[in-house]
Amino acid sequence: MADGHRHPLHSFASPPVSSAFNSSTSIANGILLNSLLTHLVASQPASLSKTSGAAGQNPRGMYNQGHQQGHNSRLNGAPNRQQNIQPMLFNYQQQSGHPHQGHAQHHQGIQQDHTGHGAAAGMMGHSAFAGGVLPSASPFSGNNLQNGHTATTRGGQAVAISESWGEQVRLRKLSQEAHAAMTEQHMPHYYARIKAQDNRGVVTNGGWATVSSDDEADRRRPWSIDKLNKRQDWHNMDMSGQGLRVLAPALFSYDFLQELFIASNRLTYLPAEIGKLRHLRHLEASNNMIAELPPEIGMCTNLKSLLLFDNQIRDLPFQLGSLYHLEMLGIDGNPLNQAIKEEIMTGTTKSLINTLLEKAPIPNLPTPRKSIIIQEDVAPNVERVKAFSWNILCDKFATSSLYGYTPTSALSWEYRKDRIMEEIRDRDADFLCLQEIATDVFRDFFSPELAQHDYKGVHWPRPKARTMADKDAAGVDGCAVFYKASKWILLDKVLLDYANIAINRPDMKNHPDIFNRVMPKDNIGLICFFESRHTGARIIVANTHLAWEPILADVKLVQTAILMENITKLAEKYTRWPALKDKKMIQLPLEEGEQRQVFPDPGPSQEYRSNTDIPLLVCGDFNSVQDSSVYELLNAGRVAPNHNDFGGHQYGSFTTDGVEHPFSMRSSYLHLNNTPDEFTFTNYTPAFADVIDYIWYSTNTLEVVELLGPPDKDYMKRVPGFPAYHFPSDHIQISAEFLIKPRKDKKIPEPDFGSSSNDRRS
């Protein structure tokens, strides 16, 4: 666990549950959370509960009834005041998915586990304070249903009740019984007691929690396994039945919490800071006086169970529609407005959440992203070049199954393409490096649209397109580079098929790792060589999209090594590239209806003495964070042959001699590090947010002048993930403007040997 997530209660042994802690009279009504935490440290840590952390394992809990007889024994009036507590599986699957691109199924159909919900309901609120909602707030009670089945009457008319509502009624009944066990019988709080017992025997994986990706196969989500293995021994907190009126801000610093129990208190609202608990799976807040939910609850997209029985809630915020994992919204016992009540009564939690998602109004526009000046007072006669890079999210990947938190209207290609084009026009860059752009989209939309704004383009799809019929191949995504035709001449273009290059290298083609790991990935790079029509300056622009899988760090490193190796060789070739003698004769083919442009008189082609003298830009989606070997190679110029990311695999000279390149390179956005404008992500989804897109530049030939800043931080407090209405891809665009450093041609001075003897005699 990271040091920032350690809690001082970790090191305490778990003593028997203190009656002082579990008694509703031990803590004065209205106590704040910080006072409660102080009390816990002084007494015992039973309510701060550990989980084993092992992949696929779930916390166990129980309620203090004769559970061996099953749920029906409670519902049918069996004795429920037994002292012996029997364990029951708290059956909520832990998720660690990072929903994005991949070729495996992303969000599988979620089936409700009624046993699991029953267990959750068993762990509900217990306090000396009633919820404050009249029992008649809901017309449905356990007595109306036969074993939780589907019919009752309302207003004299028969109303069909869904199985989901029957389950909700049953869960509310269990919540009420658990509440009464504390308030009437003064019984110890079962959850803290059982978790304390369980945690004495917790055995983690060498003391480190592991994360399971369960059945949500992640697509292009480059999370770091090392980061996920940070030590974290507890993920649960139980503050039920403590008479709390307010939740102090300190609670929401525990952003690793997966289960939070605040039932049977005196809470009248949930703070907006609840949105910081992005890992929360289960929130139990029944038997309070909560009148409304904050919109920020929509940030807790990992919630599978949100139990709010017996509160005073009338309406639900539209932001609740973002909770696409939610299986049970426990809302019975609240004075809900009729429309919401009928929606969930006759349907399911899923149908209600989807209704809220789709009917939500389009939010107001965020504050525009500002341009950040890095270098002021740049001479007006210095040539400048502006690069723009964006993974635009291929249409075939933008599905509701993958992006369940995004309204379908915001996810549709017809909507997104216009927003993408609007952003491209506004940035007006010299070079556009786009990833995930399909062949038909390049041909039928971007090329004609961008031609109206002086752009010409180069595009290659991923190599698998060669194995498909033309119709299917047209939908394969790839990389594209667009350039301002009035300013730049395309001299050369090269496709890099990383897998094909690797298997044909003499030092690699006999290694099984090449065939088993590198060859199955059809990622590509694109290298273009341009000359300025105005000054004759030349520049290399590369665009790439690397493998996304976190377990393929070695493959990403190999792909980057191949990219830089080929840029190095091509740059050597370009130093010998002949000068253009008559640029006026270079005319581009016209699109239908397009008029011939009149270009200014060109400058002479510049010459370069070495491959590192040519200005270089390397853009793309690298699916690699700052502490990766990919970043290290590009930034430092070398990666050792025994680097951990190689993982013991054999890749020819890369793993015998190491990998290196001759360029002095830097990430353009490094200038914003440790400033208020520092980027925290370029890829943003509920389960992953980090910087993985870059614009690299050669520092000896280019200087950063201006950068496109990050999105508005306040606006992001209610946006759980992209795509969204005002962010049409799950990546954000990055853009940097550079000046091309003036050439410093070295002139050989005439030698000065001093005066000769003949000179002196004369």
SEKOL-373099 format. One line per 10 residues: their letters; for each residue x, y, z of C-alpha. Coordinates in nm, 3 decimals. Each point is the difference from the previous one (the first is absolute). Example, Ala and Ser with C-alpha at 12.3 -4.5 7.8 and 13.67 -1.06 7.14 Angstrom:
BEGIN
as> 1.230 -0.450 0.780 | 0.137 0.344 -0.066
***
This chain:
BEGIN
madghrhplh> 0.000 0.000 0.000 | 0.122 0.347 -0.074 | 0.108 0.193 0.306 | -0.273 0.250 -0.061 | -0.259 -0.272 0.045 | 0.133 -0.144 0.323 | -0.218 0.046 0.302 | 0.136 -0.005 0.355 | -0.258 -0.258 0.094 | 0.164 -0.258 -0.224
sfasppvssa> 0.254 -0.097 0.256 | -0.244 -0.060 0.282 | -0.109 -0.349 0.087 | -0.374 -0.051 -0.019 | -0.125 -0.048 0.355 | -0.347 -0.123 0.088 | -0.265 0.249 -0.095 | -0.026 0.270 0.261 | -0.339 0.063 0.141 | 0.097 0.365 0.014
fnsstsiang> 0.044 -0.001 -0.374 | -0.310 -0.196 -0.088 | -0.239 0.157 0.244 | -0.207 0.278 -0.145 | 0.045 0.191 0.325 | 0.379 0.001 -0.008 | 0.030 0.293 -0.240 | -0.193 0.321 0.040 | -0.255 0.080 -0.265 | 0.131 0.234 -0.267
illnsllthl> 0.363 -0.115 0.026 | 0.212 0.086 -0.304 | 0.202 -0.257 -0.186 | 0.334 0.135 0.118 | -0.112 -0.042 0.359 | -0.116 -0.351 -0.083 | 0.336 -0.090 -0.150 | 0.174 0.134 0.310 | -0.226 -0.215 0.213 | 0.074 -0.303 -0.218
vasqpaslsk> 0.373 0.041 0.039 | -0.043 0.020 0.375 | -0.229 -0.304 0.019 | 0.039 -0.258 -0.277 | 0.007 -0.016 -0.378 | -0.273 -0.250 -0.068 | -0.189 0.228 -0.234 | 0.296 0.056 -0.231 | -0.012 -0.331 -0.174 | 0.262 -0.176 -0.209
tsgaagqnpr> -0.050 -0.212 -0.305 | 0.227 -0.274 -0.111 | 0.063 0.178 -0.327 | 0.036 -0.326 -0.189 | -0.140 0.000 -0.348 | -0.361 -0.105 -0.012 | -0.045 -0.016 0.379 | -0.276 0.196 0.162 | -0.056 0.131 0.352 | -0.214 -0.213 0.225
gmynqghqqg> -0.267 0.135 0.227 | -0.302 -0.116 0.190 | -0.300 0.111 0.187 | -0.082 -0.112 0.349 | -0.283 -0.239 -0.076 | -0.028 -0.374 -0.038 | 0.131 0.006 -0.351 | 0.032 -0.374 -0.034 | -0.375 0.000 -0.058 | 0.032 0.234 -0.298
hnsrlngapn> -0.176 0.326 -0.077 | -0.348 -0.150 0.019 | 0.042 -0.077 0.369 | 0.023 0.376 0.056 | -0.282 0.094 -0.230 | -0.234 -0.262 0.147 | 0.056 0.108 0.358 | 0.263 -0.251 0.116 | 0.197 0.094 0.312 | 0.248 0.270 -0.087
rqqniqpmlf> 0.170 0.099 0.323 | 0.260 -0.274 0.017 | 0.335 0.081 0.153 | 0.206 -0.235 -0.216 | 0.082 0.173 -0.327 | 0.055 -0.223 -0.299 | 0.210 0.126 -0.294 | -0.163 0.073 -0.330 | 0.157 0.080 -0.334 | -0.014 0.368 -0.083
nyqqqsghph> -0.015 -0.073 -0.368 | 0.108 0.315 -0.182 | 0.260 -0.049 -0.268 | 0.300 0.227 0.025 | 0.070 0.185 -0.324 | 0.321 0.150 -0.120 | -0.092 0.047 -0.361 | 0.105 0.296 -0.206 | -0.265 0.012 -0.273 | 0.155 0.087 -0.332
qghaqhhqgi> 0.116 -0.161 -0.318 | 0.085 -0.363 -0.034 | -0.135 -0.277 -0.198 | -0.154 -0.195 0.283 | -0.356 0.056 0.120 | -0.002 0.293 0.238 | -0.311 0.029 0.213 | -0.160 -0.339 0.036 | -0.366 -0.019 0.085 | -0.030 0.043 0.373
qqdhtghgaa> -0.227 -0.242 0.179 | -0.121 0.079 0.344 | 0.112 -0.232 0.275 | -0.287 0.003 0.243 | 0.199 -0.181 0.264 | 0.258 0.273 -0.023 | -0.259 0.270 0.033 | -0.151 -0.174 0.297 | 0.338 0.000 0.166 | 0.044 0.364 -0.078
agmmghsafa> -0.335 0.075 0.148 | 0.102 -0.189 0.310 | 0.278 0.247 0.049 | -0.222 0.303 0.008 | -0.053 0.284 0.239 | -0.020 -0.027 0.374 | -0.047 0.303 0.223 | -0.217 0.142 0.272 | -0.162 0.233 -0.250 | -0.285 -0.086 -0.233
ggvlpsaspf> 0.038 0.093 -0.363 | -0.254 0.282 0.018 | -0.218 -0.134 -0.283 | -0.351 -0.120 0.070 | -0.054 -0.372 -0.059 | -0.274 0.090 -0.244 | 0.247 0.183 -0.223 | -0.007 -0.302 -0.227 | -0.317 -0.192 -0.077 | 0.197 -0.321 -0.020
sgnnlqnght> 0.100 -0.197 0.303 | 0.110 -0.350 0.067 | -0.351 -0.097 0.096 | -0.131 0.087 -0.345 | 0.212 -0.265 -0.166 | -0.001 -0.374 0.015 | 0.366 -0.092 0.033 | 0.095 0.315 -0.193 | -0.214 -0.070 -0.307 | -0.163 0.235 -0.241
attrggqava> -0.347 0.134 0.072 | -0.174 0.241 0.235 | -0.265 0.271 -0.027 | 0.017 0.375 -0.001 | -0.306 0.224 -0.007 | -0.219 -0.305 -0.048 | 0.175 -0.100 -0.324 | 0.234 -0.290 -0.049 | 0.359 0.102 -0.064 | 0.260 -0.236 -0.138
iseswgeqvr> 0.309 0.002 0.215 | 0.333 -0.103 -0.144 | 0.220 -0.262 0.153 | 0.253 0.278 0.059 | -0.250 0.190 0.214 | -0.082 -0.314 0.194 | 0.369 -0.037 0.076 | 0.012 0.364 0.107 | -0.285 -0.046 0.242 | 0.174 -0.301 0.148
lrklsqeaha> 0.325 0.188 0.042 | -0.177 0.287 0.170 | -0.155 -0.245 0.244 | 0.342 -0.136 0.087 | 0.132 0.353 0.039 | -0.277 0.084 0.245 | 0.067 -0.314 0.204 | 0.372 0.077 0.014 | -0.084 0.356 0.108 | -0.226 -0.128 0.275
amteqhmphy> 0.264 -0.244 0.125 | 0.218 0.294 0.099 | -0.260 0.247 0.117 | -0.229 -0.237 0.190 | 0.218 -0.291 0.105 | 0.320 0.205 0.045 | 0.193 -0.270 -0.176 | 0.359 0.053 -0.112 | 0.051 0.113 -0.353 | 0.032 -0.327 -0.187
yarikaqdnr> 0.196 0.134 -0.299 | 0.287 0.149 0.201 | 0.010 -0.310 0.218 | 0.012 -0.251 -0.282 | 0.249 0.199 -0.207 | 0.227 0.029 0.303 | -0.009 -0.378 0.038 | 0.056 -0.057 -0.370 | 0.287 0.247 -0.020 | 0.202 -0.178 0.266
gvvtnggwat> 0.054 -0.273 -0.254 | 0.042 0.212 -0.310 | 0.284 -0.122 -0.221 | 0.086 0.214 -0.297 | 0.222 -0.081 -0.293 | 0.334 0.060 0.169 | -0.156 0.296 0.176 | -0.108 0.156 -0.329 | -0.352 0.021 -0.130 | -0.061 -0.126 -0.348
vssddeadrr> -0.264 0.114 -0.243 | -0.218 -0.214 -0.217 | -0.124 0.124 -0.333 | -0.300 -0.237 0.037 | -0.220 -0.035 -0.303 | 0.043 0.358 -0.115 | 0.278 -0.054 -0.250 | 0.168 0.336 -0.036 | 0.059 0.151 -0.337 | 0.310 0.212 -0.048
rpwsidklnk> 0.010 0.082 0.367 | 0.371 0.035 0.072 | -0.016 -0.021 0.375 | 0.320 -0.089 0.178 | 0.001 -0.331 0.186 | 0.259 0.139 0.242 | -0.231 0.286 0.090 | -0.290 -0.235 0.061 | 0.205 -0.208 0.242 | 0.039 0.277 0.254
rqdwhnmdms> -0.052 -0.128 0.350 | -0.349 0.060 0.133 | -0.122 -0.221 0.283 | -0.350 0.135 0.049 | -0.270 0.120 -0.232 | -0.300 0.022 0.233 | -0.122 0.256 0.251 | -0.303 -0.036 0.226 | -0.143 0.295 0.190 | -0.358 -0.120 0.033
gqglrvlapa> -0.202 0.087 0.306 | 0.226 0.270 0.141 | -0.244 0.290 -0.003 | 0.198 0.186 -0.265 | -0.150 0.319 -0.137 | 0.283 0.095 -0.233 | 0.270 -0.191 -0.190 | 0.328 0.187 0.040 | 0.225 0.058 -0.303 | 0.267 -0.233 0.143
lfsydflqel> -0.214 -0.299 -0.101 | 0.028 0.078 -0.369 | 0.377 -0.004 0.002 | -0.033 -0.381 0.022 | -0.058 -0.020 -0.373 | 0.087 -0.372 -0.001 | -0.316 -0.093 0.193 | -0.213 -0.266 -0.162 | -0.270 -0.033 0.269 | -0.139 0.278 0.216
fiasnrltyl> -0.267 -0.056 0.266 | -0.162 0.316 0.141 | -0.347 -0.136 0.072 | -0.215 0.082 0.303 | 0.144 0.343 0.070 | -0.148 0.351 -0.013 | 0.139 0.107 -0.335 | -0.212 0.247 -0.195 | 0.220 0.010 -0.311 | 0.297 -0.163 -0.166
paeigklrhl> 0.288 0.242 -0.068 | 0.106 0.070 -0.358 | 0.338 -0.148 0.094 | -0.160 -0.345 -0.025 | 0.101 0.018 -0.367 | 0.364 -0.044 0.103 | -0.066 -0.362 0.099 | 0.041 -0.128 -0.355 | 0.070 -0.359 0.113 | -0.314 -0.033 0.210
rhleasnnmi> -0.198 -0.320 -0.070 | -0.252 0.004 0.283 | -0.151 0.298 0.179 | -0.252 -0.061 0.279 | -0.171 0.316 0.124 | -0.341 -0.129 0.108 | -0.190 0.128 0.303 | 0.119 0.359 -0.014 | -0.178 0.327 -0.084 | 0.162 0.056 -0.340
aelppeigmc> -0.228 0.219 -0.212 | 0.198 0.012 -0.324 | 0.303 -0.149 -0.168 | 0.283 0.221 -0.129 | 0.066 -0.006 -0.376 | 0.356 -0.112 0.082 | -0.138 -0.343 0.092 | 0.021 -0.066 -0.374 | 0.380 -0.005 0.030 | -0.018 -0.327 0.199
tnlkslllfd> -0.038 -0.205 -0.315 | 0.125 -0.322 0.159 | -0.298 -0.018 0.236 | -0.184 -0.328 -0.023 | -0.224 0.052 0.302 | -0.138 0.333 0.123 | -0.240 -0.052 0.291 | -0.202 0.299 0.117 | -0.297 -0.163 0.169 | -0.210 0.212 0.236
nqirdlpfql> 0.127 0.348 -0.074 | -0.185 0.309 -0.126 | 0.100 -0.003 -0.367 | -0.258 0.125 -0.250 | 0.204 0.045 -0.319 | 0.311 -0.152 -0.149 | 0.269 0.201 -0.182 | 0.052 -0.076 -0.368 | 0.367 -0.063 0.079 | -0.107 -0.326 0.162
gslyhlemlg> -0.028 -0.125 -0.359 | 0.380 -0.028 -0.013 | -0.007 -0.293 0.244 | 0.000 -0.258 -0.276 | 0.123 -0.278 0.232 | -0.281 0.050 0.250 | -0.196 -0.318 0.067 | -0.212 0.108 0.295 | -0.128 0.346 0.082 | -0.170 -0.049 0.335
idgnplnqai> -0.250 0.283 0.009 | -0.312 -0.143 0.164 | -0.123 0.189 0.305 | 0.057 0.341 -0.159 | -0.273 0.248 -0.106 | 0.102 -0.029 -0.366 | -0.186 0.186 -0.268 | -0.242 -0.222 -0.185 | 0.189 -0.020 -0.330 | 0.318 -0.128 0.161
keeimtgttk> -0.190 -0.239 0.222 | -0.190 -0.155 -0.291 | 0.317 -0.025 -0.210 | 0.187 -0.205 0.256 | -0.307 -0.185 0.127 | -0.089 -0.143 -0.340 | 0.352 -0.022 -0.136 | 0.347 -0.047 0.143 | 0.283 0.205 0.138 | 0.164 -0.027 -0.339
slintlleka> -0.303 0.139 -0.182 | -0.027 0.294 0.240 | 0.369 0.081 -0.031 | -0.021 -0.016 -0.379 | -0.304 0.231 0.001 | 0.186 0.255 0.209 | 0.303 -0.026 -0.230 | -0.189 0.044 -0.324 | -0.237 0.273 0.118 | 0.267 0.214 0.162
pipnlptprk> 0.028 0.347 -0.155 | 0.317 0.092 -0.184 | 0.227 0.173 0.255 | 0.125 0.352 -0.047 | 0.318 0.052 -0.195 | 0.318 -0.020 0.205 | 0.238 0.290 0.020 | 0.210 -0.016 -0.320 | 0.344 -0.150 0.035 | 0.247 0.284 0.012
siiiqedvap> 0.326 0.036 -0.188 | 0.304 0.011 0.226 | 0.289 0.216 -0.113 | 0.333 -0.167 0.068 | 0.226 0.248 -0.178 | -0.082 0.364 -0.049 | 0.150 0.267 -0.224 | 0.075 -0.240 -0.284 | 0.146 0.182 -0.298 | -0.265 0.038 -0.272
nvervkafsw> 0.235 -0.119 -0.275 | 0.068 -0.337 0.168 | -0.183 -0.290 -0.163 | -0.261 -0.168 0.219 | -0.165 -0.338 -0.033 | -0.307 -0.131 0.184 | -0.072 -0.369 0.064 | -0.327 -0.156 0.115 | -0.049 -0.361 0.116 | -0.323 -0.182 0.085
nilcdkfats> -0.134 -0.351 0.033 | -0.350 0.071 -0.130 | -0.156 -0.335 0.109 | -0.096 -0.212 -0.298 | -0.375 -0.022 -0.048 | -0.013 -0.380 0.021 | 0.150 0.017 0.352 | -0.241 0.270 0.122 | -0.278 -0.229 0.120 | -0.234 0.017 0.298
slygytptsa> 0.134 -0.332 0.125 | 0.345 0.158 0.030 | -0.105 0.348 0.108 | -0.310 -0.059 0.206 | 0.036 0.335 0.177 | -0.039 0.196 -0.325 | -0.343 0.083 -0.147 | -0.052 -0.164 -0.337 | -0.059 0.338 -0.163 | 0.346 0.117 0.115
lsweyrkdri> 0.154 -0.330 -0.110 | -0.135 -0.003 -0.354 | 0.245 0.062 -0.281 | -0.229 0.255 -0.161 | 0.029 0.213 0.312 | 0.365 -0.067 0.081 | 0.140 0.063 -0.347 | -0.131 0.356 -0.005 | 0.149 0.071 0.342 | 0.335 -0.148 -0.112
meeirdrdad> 0.002 0.208 -0.315 | -0.092 0.312 0.193 | 0.296 -0.053 0.234 | 0.241 -0.059 -0.289 | -0.111 0.317 -0.176 | 0.037 0.205 0.317 | 0.359 -0.115 0.062 | 0.114 0.071 -0.360 | 0.322 -0.201 0.030 | 0.262 -0.058 -0.270
flclqeiatd> -0.001 -0.376 0.063 | -0.285 -0.218 0.126 | 0.100 -0.340 0.134 | -0.316 -0.206 0.047 | -0.029 -0.353 0.137 | -0.291 -0.244 -0.031 | -0.117 0.147 -0.327 | -0.163 -0.263 -0.224 | 0.061 -0.014 -0.373 | -0.358 0.086 -0.100
vfrdffspel> -0.011 0.285 0.252 | 0.329 0.138 -0.134 | -0.121 -0.031 -0.359 | -0.363 0.107 0.030 | 0.005 0.255 0.280 | 0.333 0.137 0.115 | 0.169 0.038 -0.339 | -0.277 0.203 -0.167 | -0.081 0.198 0.315 | 0.360 0.088 0.077
aqhdykgvhw> 0.075 0.080 -0.364 | -0.223 0.303 0.045 | 0.246 0.118 0.265 | 0.319 -0.045 -0.204 | 0.085 -0.353 0.126 | 0.129 -0.299 -0.193 | 0.043 -0.333 0.171 | 0.183 -0.333 0.014 | -0.165 -0.305 0.158 | 0.077 -0.367 0.058
prpkartmad> -0.225 -0.252 0.173 | 0.130 -0.271 0.227 | 0.146 -0.296 -0.191 | -0.294 -0.233 0.066 | -0.191 0.197 -0.263 | 0.206 -0.183 -0.263 | -0.159 -0.328 0.100 | -0.360 0.124 -0.031 | -0.250 0.060 -0.273 | -0.011 0.359 -0.119
kdaagvdgca> -0.326 0.073 0.181 | 0.133 -0.119 0.335 | 0.346 0.146 -0.055 | -0.151 0.345 -0.040 | -0.098 -0.003 0.367 | 0.347 -0.086 0.135 | 0.155 0.285 0.195 | 0.349 0.133 -0.048 | 0.210 0.316 0.015 | -0.020 0.316 -0.210
vfykaskwil> 0.212 0.310 -0.043 | -0.161 0.311 -0.148 | 0.204 0.305 -0.096 | -0.063 0.353 -0.122 | 0.061 -0.028 -0.373 | 0.060 0.372 -0.047 | 0.291 -0.011 0.246 | 0.152 -0.346 -0.036 | 0.107 -0.238 -0.275 | -0.009 -0.374 0.072
ldkvlldyan> 0.335 -0.142 -0.108 | -0.029 -0.356 0.129 | -0.232 -0.230 0.198 | 0.077 -0.338 0.158 | -0.222 -0.256 0.173 | 0.147 -0.197 0.289 | -0.166 -0.337 0.057 | 0.166 -0.082 0.331 | -0.080 -0.371 0.001 | 0.118 -0.055 -0.357
iainrpdmkn> 0.324 0.192 0.062 | 0.069 -0.195 0.319 | -0.047 -0.349 -0.145 | 0.228 0.085 -0.292 | 0.288 0.132 0.205 | 0.291 -0.248 -0.019 | 0.066 0.028 0.374 | -0.363 -0.058 0.097 | -0.167 -0.228 -0.247 | 0.102 -0.317 0.183
hpdifnrvmp> -0.123 0.111 0.344 | -0.336 -0.148 0.106 | -0.087 0.320 0.190 | -0.017 0.190 -0.327 | -0.262 -0.239 -0.136 | -0.190 -0.045 0.326 | -0.010 0.360 0.120 | 0.099 0.255 -0.265 | -0.142 -0.154 -0.316 | -0.365 -0.027 0.120
kdniglicff> -0.016 0.379 0.051 | -0.068 0.192 -0.320 | 0.101 0.345 0.118 | 0.158 0.244 -0.242 | 0.203 0.314 -0.031 | -0.003 0.261 -0.275 | 0.302 0.217 -0.091 | -0.032 0.303 -0.228 | 0.268 0.236 -0.130 | -0.100 0.359 -0.083
esrhtgarii> 0.154 0.316 -0.137 | -0.124 0.351 0.067 | -0.115 0.178 -0.314 | 0.098 0.333 0.155 | 0.345 -0.057 0.151 | 0.116 -0.335 -0.132 | 0.032 -0.135 0.357 | -0.061 -0.373 0.023 | -0.161 -0.202 0.278 | -0.076 -0.363 0.084
vanthlawep> -0.346 -0.069 0.147 | -0.077 -0.346 0.142 | -0.335 -0.128 0.124 | -0.060 -0.330 0.182 | -0.246 -0.201 0.206 | 0.160 -0.266 0.219 | -0.143 -0.316 0.159 | -0.236 0.068 0.288 | 0.031 -0.310 0.221 | 0.171 0.058 0.336
iladvklvqt> 0.154 -0.347 -0.010 | 0.177 0.089 -0.325 | 0.242 0.262 0.129 | 0.277 -0.186 -0.183 | -0.193 0.017 -0.328 | -0.054 0.374 0.034 | 0.371 0.045 0.062 | 0.087 -0.209 -0.306 | -0.244 0.200 -0.212 | 0.148 0.330 0.120
ailmenitkl> 0.351 -0.130 -0.062 | -0.094 -0.093 -0.357 | -0.159 0.343 -0.050 | 0.310 0.187 0.116 | 0.234 -0.234 -0.187 | -0.181 0.073 -0.326 | -0.018 0.375 0.065 | 0.377 -0.006 0.053 | 0.063 -0.180 -0.329 | -0.244 0.212 -0.197
aekytrwpal> 0.145 0.323 0.145 | 0.342 -0.107 -0.129 | -0.157 -0.055 -0.341 | -0.175 0.337 0.012 | 0.325 0.186 0.063 | 0.095 -0.106 -0.353 | -0.340 0.078 -0.147 | 0.047 0.231 -0.300 | -0.114 0.359 0.011 | -0.320 0.091 -0.178
kdkkmiqlpl> 0.092 0.216 -0.294 | -0.341 0.128 -0.100 | -0.267 -0.025 0.267 | -0.246 0.188 -0.219 | -0.023 -0.309 -0.218 | -0.116 -0.209 0.296 | -0.376 -0.002 -0.021 | -0.236 -0.219 0.197 | -0.294 -0.179 -0.165 | -0.325 0.187 0.034
eegeqrqvfp> -0.316 -0.135 0.157 | -0.320 0.032 -0.198 | -0.108 0.365 -0.007 | 0.323 0.120 0.164 | 0.183 0.300 -0.147 | 0.375 0.016 -0.047 | 0.173 0.187 0.283 | 0.258 0.268 -0.068 | 0.309 -0.058 0.213 | 0.261 0.263 0.089
dpgpsqeyrs> 0.348 -0.008 -0.146 | 0.186 -0.277 0.182 | 0.328 0.016 0.185 | 0.298 -0.223 -0.089 | 0.014 -0.348 0.154 | 0.210 -0.015 0.314 | 0.276 -0.255 0.035 | 0.086 -0.205 0.309 | 0.333 -0.155 0.087 | -0.119 -0.271 0.245
ntdipllvcg> -0.318 -0.187 0.081 | -0.041 0.181 0.330 | 0.006 0.341 -0.172 | -0.343 -0.051 -0.157 | -0.287 0.120 0.223 | -0.197 -0.297 0.131 | -0.352 -0.042 0.143 | -0.122 -0.337 0.129 | -0.370 -0.003 0.089 | -0.255 -0.260 0.097
dfnsvqdssv> -0.182 -0.217 0.248 | 0.284 -0.187 0.169 | -0.218 -0.175 0.259 | 0.289 0.052 0.241 | 0.023 0.211 0.314 | 0.292 0.211 0.112 | 0.176 -0.273 0.200 | -0.003 -0.247 -0.291 | 0.293 -0.121 -0.208 | -0.158 0.157 -0.308
yellnagrva> 0.018 0.342 0.162 | 0.353 -0.071 0.123 | 0.120 -0.092 -0.349 | -0.145 0.308 -0.165 | 0.110 0.236 0.277 | 0.344 -0.137 0.093 | 0.094 -0.151 -0.334 | 0.086 -0.343 0.142 | -0.150 -0.301 0.179 | 0.228 -0.266 0.149
pnhndfgghq> -0.023 -0.358 -0.131 | -0.105 -0.129 0.343 | -0.283 0.249 0.049 | -0.288 -0.143 0.201 | -0.249 0.071 -0.277 | 0.169 -0.255 -0.222 | -0.119 -0.253 0.255 | 0.269 -0.255 -0.081 | -0.116 -0.031 -0.361 | 0.254 -0.022 -0.281
ygsfttdgve> -0.002 0.264 -0.273 | 0.334 -0.027 -0.177 | 0.235 0.292 0.038 | -0.262 0.191 0.200 | 0.049 -0.241 0.291 | 0.370 -0.064 -0.051 | 0.126 0.353 -0.064 | -0.292 0.221 0.104 | -0.198 0.254 -0.201 | 0.107 0.353 -0.084
hpfsmrssyl> -0.049 0.285 -0.244 | 0.217 0.305 -0.077 | -0.262 0.275 0.039 | -0.030 0.242 0.290 | -0.374 -0.018 0.063 | -0.246 0.135 0.253 | -0.374 -0.017 0.056 | -0.145 0.340 -0.085 | -0.235 -0.010 0.301 | 0.287 -0.049 0.241
hlnntpdeft> 0.006 0.380 0.020 | -0.325 -0.011 0.201 | 0.116 -0.247 0.263 | -0.025 0.131 0.357 | -0.216 0.291 -0.109 | -0.375 0.060 0.051 | -0.048 -0.090 -0.367 | 0.171 -0.338 0.023 | -0.182 -0.274 -0.189 | -0.127 -0.287 0.212
ftnytpafad> -0.147 -0.192 -0.293 | -0.035 -0.015 -0.375 | -0.214 -0.314 0.016 | -0.297 0.026 0.237 | -0.246 -0.275 0.092 | -0.157 -0.098 0.335 | 0.263 -0.263 0.066 | 0.307 0.163 -0.154 | 0.130 0.354 -0.029 | 0.363 0.070 -0.087
vidyiwystn> 0.228 0.159 -0.257 | 0.070 -0.244 -0.282 | -0.002 0.232 -0.307 | 0.305 0.208 -0.085 | 0.155 0.244 -0.245 | 0.375 -0.057 0.012 | 0.240 0.246 -0.161 | 0.373 0.026 -0.068 | 0.137 0.256 0.244 | 0.300 0.102 -0.210
tlevvellgp> -0.217 0.115 -0.291 | -0.336 0.101 0.154 | -0.120 0.205 0.296 | -0.349 -0.007 0.154 | -0.180 0.333 -0.032 | -0.358 -0.082 0.097 | -0.206 -0.294 0.130 | -0.369 -0.084 0.013 | -0.096 -0.016 0.369 | -0.202 -0.262 0.190
pdkdymkrvp> -0.381 -0.014 0.032 | -0.172 0.211 0.264 | 0.056 -0.175 0.335 | -0.327 0.121 0.153 | -0.198 -0.130 -0.295 | 0.167 -0.340 0.036 | -0.138 -0.045 0.353 | -0.327 -0.124 -0.151 | 0.131 -0.181 -0.307 | 0.075 -0.364 0.087
gfpayhfpsd> 0.161 -0.086 -0.331 | 0.032 0.073 -0.370 | -0.154 -0.005 -0.257 | -0.249 0.264 0.109 | -0.203 0.265 -0.178 | 0.287 0.250 -0.010 | 0.283 -0.256 -0.018 | -0.063 -0.226 -0.302 | 0.279 -0.251 0.066 | 0.128 -0.180 0.307
hiqisaefli> 0.330 0.181 -0.068 | 0.047 0.375 -0.001 | 0.185 0.180 -0.276 | 0.344 0.143 0.067 | 0.166 0.274 -0.200 | 0.337 0.175 0.009 | 0.148 0.283 -0.201 | 0.375 0.014 -0.059 | 0.251 0.233 -0.151 | 0.263 -0.145 -0.228
kprkdkkipe> 0.334 0.107 0.140 | 0.209 0.208 -0.237 | 0.276 -0.196 -0.167 | 0.343 0.048 0.149 | 0.221 -0.079 -0.296 | 0.356 -0.035 0.119 | 0.250 0.186 -0.215 | 0.358 -0.115 0.005 | 0.215 0.306 0.094 | 0.323 0.072 -0.180
pdfgsssndr> 0.299 -0.106 0.213 | 0.205 0.273 0.162 | 0.365 -0.103 0.032 | 0.123 0.345 0.099 | 0.248 0.219 -0.191 | 0.274 -0.175 -0.198 | 0.369 0.090 0.016 | -0.018 0.138 -0.355 | -0.282 0.226 0.105 | 0.204 0.126 0.288
rs> 0.296 0.074 -0.224 | -0.211 0.194 -0.237
***
